[in-house]
Amino acid sequence: MNKLYISLVSHNSEDEIFKNFNNLPRTLNDYIIALKVIDNIGSEKLELFCKINNYSYIYDGLIRGYGANHNLN
């Protein structure tokens, strides 16, 4: 199976992430779907959401722009 990675940068946008990615399928056709969330704020709610849903969560304490955060991949 192939792997499809989805990378999101959150800057206080956890409500939109909860709403849109709560029921993300784990597979689609021949793809395994993996979600990585890069948190620019350090939200405990977002970290817990990722842990419960087995999504990758990154927060290193530095506030960056969206492009710089995506470069963490």
Secondary structure, DSSP 8 states (H G I E B T S, - for coil): -EEEEEEEEESS-HHHHHHHHTT--SEETTEEEEEEEEESS--HHHHHHHHHTT-EEE--S----HHHHHTT-
